[in-house]
Amino acid sequence: MDKPVPMIATADIDRVASELLQQTWSGRRIVEIEGLQRVTPNDIAKGFSKILGHPVHAEVVPRETWEALFKAQGTADPEPRIRMLDGFNEGWIEFESGESGSIKGEVELETVLKSLVEQ
């Protein structure tokens, strides 16, 4: 619950993509983007607690339940999602240039969480 992972607000993706489309370059280019700081499930729970005005706690979902859970949520083939989560949890998914090599977003976590609550 304390492992920080890279996340990005969709508004930041829009902004960075717009900026990149206006740049001139050739060849192959990989651009890695993430939020201002990496966040943990506990950070997200704390943010929701603040916004909602009552305690919110993150809980571990046992891995052996993921496939059934994702299928119940409408995922036809949950294996790629499970592998991605394993990659983050085990630390073998990382940006090529590491955290220091990514473009940072501008939208704060609290702003994203507020918009989710308002919807």
C-alpha positions in Angstrom: 0.0 0.0 0.0 3.1 2.2 0.3 4.7 1.5 -3.1 4.6 4.6 -5.3 3.7 4.1 -8.9 3.6 6.5 -11.9 0.2 7.8 -12.8 -0.9 10.7 -15.0 -4.1 12.8 -15.3 -5.9 12.5 -18.6 -5.7 16.4 -18.8 -1.9 16.1 -18.7 -1.9 13.5 -21.4 -4.0 15.9 -23.6 -1.7 18.8 -22.9 1.5 16.9 -23.5 0.2 15.3 -26.7 -0.9 18.7 -28.0 2.6 20.1 -27.3 4.3 17.1 -28.9 2.2 17.4 -32.0 3.4 21.0 -32.5 7.1 20.0 -32.3 9.3 19.1 -35.2 11.3 15.9 -35.1 12.0 12.8 -37.2 12.5 9.1 -36.7 11.3 7.1 -33.8 10.5 8.9 -30.5 9.4 7.6 -27.1 8.0 10.1 -24.7 7.3 8.9 -21.1 5.0 11.0 -19.0 3.8 10.8 -15.4 2.3 13.0 -12.8 4.1 15.5 -10.6 4.9 12.7 -8.2 4.4 9.0 -7.9 1.5 8.0 -5.7 0.6 5.0 -3.5 -2.8 3.5 -2.9 -2.6 5.0 0.6 -2.1 8.5 -1.0 -5.2 8.0 -3.0 -7.2 6.8 0.0 -6.0 9.9 2.0 -7.0 12.1 -0.9 -10.5 10.6 -1.0 -10.8 10.9 2.8 -10.1 14.6 2.6 -12.5 15.2 -0.2 -15.3 13.1 1.2 -14.9 14.1 4.8 -14.7 10.6 6.2 -12.1 7.9 6.4 -11.3 5.9 3.3 -8.8 3.0 3.5 -7.0 1.1 0.7 -7.2 -2.6 1.0 -5.2 -5.3 -0.7 -7.2 -7.5 -3.1 -5.8 -11.0 -3.0 -4.1 -11.8 -6.4 -5.9 -15.2 -6.7 -9.2 -13.3 -6.9 -8.2 -10.8 -9.7 -9.3 -12.9 -12.7 -12.8 -13.5 -11.4 -13.1 -9.9 -10.2 -11.9 -8.4 -13.5 -14.3 -10.7 -15.5 -17.2 -9.6 -13.2 -16.2 -6.0 -14.1 -16.6 -6.8 -17.8 -13.0 -7.6 -18.8 -13.1 -10.4 -21.4 -9.4 -11.3 -21.1 -8.0 -10.1 -17.8 -4.5 -11.7 -18.3 -2.9 -8.5 -19.8 -4.2 -6.4 -16.9 -3.0 -8.9 -14.4 0.4 -9.1 -15.9 0.6 -5.3 -15.9 -0.3 -5.2 -12.2 2.3 -7.9 -11.5 4.9 -5.8 -13.3 4.2 -2.7 -11.1 4.0 -4.7 -7.9 7.2 -6.6 -8.6 9.0 -3.6 -9.9 9.9 -4.8 -13.4 7.8 -2.1 -15.2 9.7 1.1 -15.2 10.3 3.9 -17.6 13.3 3.4 -19.8 15.0 6.6 -18.4 13.6 6.1 -14.9 11.6 8.6 -12.9 14.0 11.4 -13.7 13.7 10.9 -17.5 9.9 11.4 -17.8 7.9 14.5 -18.6 6.0 15.5 -15.5 2.3 16.5 -15.6 0.9 19.5 -13.9 -2.5 18.3 -12.5 -2.5 17.5 -8.8 -3.8 14.2 -7.5 -6.5 16.0 -5.4 -7.8 17.7 -8.6 -8.2 14.4 -10.3 -9.9 12.8 -7.3 -12.3 15.8 -6.9 -13.4 15.4 -10.5 -14.1 11.7 -10.0 -16.2 12.5 -6.9 -18.1 15.2 -8.8 -19.0 12.8 -11.6 
